[in-house]
C-alpha cells in the first residue's frame, strides 16, 4: 500500500475499448452516456499531445457541467411531476443529496490515500462555500428587481422563498 507522501505513476490516457470482464462491461454501459460525449469533445490532457489543450478542456468541462446540471434538474422535475412530489421537495432532498455524493466520494478517496486532513477540509469547505454564496445572494441588488412572485415556504425554523417567474 502506498503512503500519502509518495507520488503515483503517470495517469494513462482514457481507453474507450470494450472491457473484458462482466462487471467492467456493466460499468462501461452505465457510464457511457456521460463519458462518450466528453471523450468526443474534450482533449485528454493526460496525453503528451493533449497537454497543450488544457484551457480548451477546462472551459469545455465547465460547459459540460452546466449542461449536465440542467439535465439533472429537468429530469428531477419530470420525475417529481410523475410521482406527484412537489418541486421544492425534489430540490431540497433528492437534488441536494445527489450533489453531495461527489463530495463524499472524493473525501473517501482522498482519506484512503492518507490525506485525512484534505478530506475533512473538503467536506467542511464545500458546505461553508454553499452557505456563504447562498447568504450573500440575498444581499445582491439584483435580488430586489421584481422578476418573480415570491411565496414563503416554512420548513421548521427555516423559511425559503419559492418563486415563479413573471414577465417584467
Secondary structure as UniProt FT lines:
FT   TURN            4..5
FT   HELIX           22..41
FT   TURN            45..46
FT   TURN            48..50
FT   HELIX           51..53
FT   HELIX           54..82
FT   TURN            83..84
FT   HELIX           87..89
FT   HELIX           90..95
FT   HELIX           96..112
FT   TURN            113..114
FT   HELIX           116..137
FT   TURN            138..139
FT   HELIX           141..144
FT   STRAND          148..155
FT   TURN            156..157
FT   STRAND          158..165
//
